[in-house]
Amino acid sequence: MTRNTFYKILLAGLFLLASCTNRYATATTQPVIKETETSIDSIITATAVNTMTATIAPSPISDTSTSNSTINEKFLIIDQRDYYLSTLDGLVSLLLFSGKDSPIEMASLSPDQTQFAYFKDNFIYIQNIETRTTFALNKDVIGSAEGNIKWSPDGKKLFMSCANSQQPSMAVCVIDTSNGQIDVLLNEKNTDEICHVNINSIIAFQDISSDGTKIVYSCSIVSEQGQRAPFAVYIYDMVSKTSAKILDSQTQDAVWEFHTVLLPRDGNSLLIDGADQNHMLNVYLLDWKTGTLKQLTGDPTYHFVATAWNNKESFYLHRTSVNKPYTEENFLMDTNGRILSTLEIQGMITR
């Protein structure tokens, strides 16, 4: 993030306003699953944390990793700023929000898939998918910069980055979906020397675990144009109310620019979207218990983004070509960096 960006945020008054990194994709209109696989060769490189980089080379095998239950499961699909509730086979697809002319900044589907929450123009909106009614959750305007919005596992709360008149700097906020009450859970006090005393730091909520006991958040520092922005990633234990730093820019060079994190559905590994020193987006697997960081993608002709976990051993991957015509594809990849299947679906797969 540049200093110019920071000044733009300051102009919003007390509120830090920025657009969450939207993920858009294009593909075919009637999605079906084609099964292919890719093997990878891994090359270990030395950094302050254990780091493995990988390249992708095709090798066909049979695949049965995509079960019928996954095909019939509904996902939040983002396509050209439009949001759909859809199955992977495309037989069920419902437009939830059309954002081509007025995009939203971040969105999330409730665990029971009955409600659609999104943040737009300083307000949080919740749509009842069955009745198609929508209401604004917060009464007073709030700001948000970076990060995500996510439902709690019980569907009663929303987590996101926010700032308001009581909390002018960016923080991790918890919003009660029954009455709109906003509570600050974490702020700059829950960071270390990288962000704690830096007035240019921005706290961003990233993800919450499936059992609701842990959240992951990040802190980044506004930097000069073209300079590496210092960052740190933390896990917060909701039971012990303690934070632990699991990754930063000072101890490794594999992740040069940090973007997003996905907490595992179970297990200790997190998926990290970040850019290398050549500004190529790649996906990394971090074992936060051991500090082992493994690069899962590495083709210089594509940008890669991990969009959602499938299970503890595989996740959904979005790939965009670097050069025109900027083709985009979706895959199912395992945590060893093998592409298990190609998903011919229009839009990016999220939850």
Summary of the structure (lengths in Angstrom):
residues: 351
radius of gyration: 19.4
end to end distance: 26.5
largest distance: 56.8
contacts: 1167
relative contact order: 0.17
helix: 5%
strand: 48%
